[in-house]
Amino acid sequence: MRIDPRRKRAKYVARLEALMGELDGVISDPSGYGDLQVRAMNTLIGAIRMCYRIVVDVDVERLEVELAGLKEENRRRKEARGELGYEVEG
């Protein structure tokens, strides 16, 4: 099973955006309860932090996959050129 980081990120971001919209409604409600609005603000701050973490994690995964591909391509090219990664002393 292959995980598509972009699709996963898009799904999580969409869920977090919906959650943040609802939290904003609680916070902005003029007839709301102060303690619940403060809790909603704290939850909103946590959601925003999570958005940054998701992006960072996904971007790091993407870069790791890119690096692995570069290393593999480098290895294949060297192998095709006859470089096996060691030298023979004469």
N, C-alpha and C positions, 0 to 999 in steps of 0.2 A: 504494500500500500504506500503510495507516494503522497506526501502532504504538499499542497500548493500554498506557499506562504502568502502570496498575493490574495488568493481567494479567502484564506483563513483571516488575514488582516481585514479585508473588506467586510467580512461577516461580523467580526468583533467590533469594528468601528461603527457599523450600522446599528448594532445592538446598543453600543455605548451612546451613540447620538440620540437614539430614541429614549434611552434612560435619562440622559441629560436634559432632554426636552421636557420630560415629565417632572424631573426635579426642579427645573426652572419654573414650572407651573406652581409647584408647592411653594417655592421661595417667593414668587411674585404675587401670590394670592393676598389681596389686601385684607381679607377677613380670616387669614390663616393664623395659626398658633405660633407664637414666637419660638418656643422650644423646638417645635417640629421644623420650622424654617431653618433654624441653626443646624439641626441634624441633617436636613436636606442639603445645606451648604457644605457640610463636612463630607457627605456622600458624593456631592458634585466634585469637590476637590479630589477625592479619591478616584473618581471616574476620569478626570482630566489627567491625573498622574498615570493612570493605567494606560490611557491612550498613548502617552509618550513611551511607556515601557514596551507596549506592543510594537510600536513602530521601530524602536531600537532593536528588539529581539528579532523581528522579521527582517530588518535590514541586515543585521549581523548574520542571520542564517543565509540570506541571499548572497552576501559577500563570501561566506564560507563555501557555498556551493560554487560560486564563480572561481574562487581560488583553487578548489579541488579540480575543476575543469581545466584551469590553466596548467596546473601541475601535471595532470594526466596528459594533456596535449604536448607539453614540454617533454615528458618521458617518451611518448610515442615518436616524436620527431627525432629525439636523440637515438632511440632504438633503430629507427629507419636509417639513420646516418651511420649506424654502427658503433655508437657510443654506448657502452654498457654501464657506465658509472664508475669504472675503475681503470687504473693505469697499470701497464705491465712495465716493471723495471728491467732495464737491460744491462 
